[in-house]
Amino acid sequence: MKKPVLEMNNVSKTYDGSTKALQGLSLSVYRNELISIIGPSGAGKSTLLRCINRMIEPDEGSRIRFDGNEIATMNKRELREVRKHVGMVFQHYNLVYRLSALENTLHGRLGYYSTLKGALSLFSDEDVKRACELLDSLGLEDRKLFKCGNLSGGQKQRVGIARALIQDPKLILCDEPIASLDPQSSKNIMEQLKRITRDMGIPCLVNLHQVDVALAYSDRIIGMNNGEIVFEGRPEQLTEAQISKIYGASIDELIAS
């Protein structure tokens, strides 16, 4: 029987003592899976991702096991070690625009270096070679030394993916990775994420607003509403009725909007 890379059990998050962003959520994630999380704004999608690596603290009693270790009770040192193996791809890239694509990619290795070496960018030849290979594999072979401020949105997001991959992650979390991109760039990013899950075996958990994209690329879809999972299944199992339950709108209305 396959072991999950990530197990979440009874995960809740309450803000201000009353607003429930997550309500007793349970989920397992396995290797070679691209899982899309869909739902309206405010459904809890981003809170879910941020609870996984404790960028947001879940409520007491929540259980999150990553690679066999309980995250929810870890101290700061233990959590830093875990975060080395959880890549994060952001909607607005979170790059240093005055630095090159290569330098931004290498920032994914900072957790493996002392503070002094990291501050001085004293990366090993092996890491520099690996960063170059990753950028090449993402179609950025002629953009490695370009400052990220001079790259297109799709190129910036590919740098963000390279930065996540150089961590040697066991899981990649993507928070609305195509929300700021045009359709062709969005297609390229989703194809890259699909390749990562298929060829590298690294599971990707991806927040999306676009139902049609989730249907096209996902191995599994999670539908959320009001902090709860209201659908979980393969793309072909997502019916019109279930889409209406998640969004309160039909798939044609969602695609049109």
Buried (B, 14 or more C-beta within 10 A) or exposed (E): EEEBBBBBBBBBBBEEEEEBBBBBBEBBBBBBBBBBBBBBEBBBBBBBBBBBBBBBEBBEEBBBBBBEEEBBEBEEEEEEEBBBBBBBBBBEBBBEEEBBBBBBBBBBBBEBBEEEBBEEEEBEEEBBEBBBBBBEBBEBEEBBEBBBEEBEBBBBBBBBBBBBBBBEBBBBBBBBBBEBBEEEBBBBBBEBBBEBBEEBEBBBBBBBBBBEBBBBBBBBBBBBBBBBBBBBEEBEEBEEEBBBEBBEBEBEEBEEE
